[in-house]
Amino acid sequence: MRTMKREKGRTFGWLLVSLMLLAAPLSGCVVVAEDSCNEGEQICSGDAIEECIDDDWIQIEDCFTFCGGTCVYLDDVTACAC
């Protein structure tokens, strides 16, 4: 009788461990894809001007390399201040 309980306990233990391993990837964060930017929108990112192209921010001008300046907003338009 005692051996039978041990076998059931071991079987249940392995089953529980297996289920936990299967559920582990499901218990993390859920990533939801979202529209991260509007096509053609420009922003300042440090010393660089970035533009939204295909939902990705692409650096189009590095103001520091261009003229030793930084990116600024002039009347809601990005520009390099040199």
N, C-alpha and C positions, 0 to 999 in steps of 0.2 A: 504494500500500500504506500509506503514511504517513497519508494522508487518511482511509483506512478505519479505522485505529486511533484517530484523533482522534474520528471520528464515534461509534465504539463507546464510547470513554471518556466523551464528552459524554452519550450516551444513558444509560450506566450511572450517571453523576453525577447526572443529573436523576431517574433512578429511585430512587437512594439518598436524595436530598434529599426526594423525595415520600414515600417510606416512613418517613423519620425524622419528617416533619411529621405523618403519620397516627398514628405510634406515640407521639408526645409526650404527648397527653392520657392515654394509657393507662399511662404510666410514672410518674405521680404517686402520691399517697397514695390509698388506698382508704378511703372513709368508710363505716362500718358503723353503721346506725341501731341504737340501743340504748334500752332503757327507762331514761330518765334519772332518774326519780323514782317514788315510790309515791303514788298518788292520795290527797290529803288530808294528806300529810306536810308538816310545817312546819319551817323552818330560819331561823336568824339570818343575815342578809347585811348586815354592817355595822350600821347603825342601823335597818334595816328587818326586818320579819318577812315571809317569803315562804312561799307554800303551793303545793304541786304540784297543778295543775289541767290535765287533758288532756296529761300529760307535759311541761308547761312550768312553770317557776317564775314565779309571779305575786306581785307585791308586794301584800300585803293591809293592812299597817300600817307607817307611817313613824314610828318612836318619837321621832325628833328633832322632827318637825313636831307630833306629838301632844302631847308634854310636855317637849321639850328633853332627852330621855333617849336610851338606846341599847337595843338588843335583847340579851336575856340568856336563858340556859336555867335554869329552876327545876324541879328534879326531872324533867329531860328534856322539859319543856314550854317553848315559847317565850313570852316575856313582855317587856313594855317596863319597863325600870328607869328611873324618873323621879327 
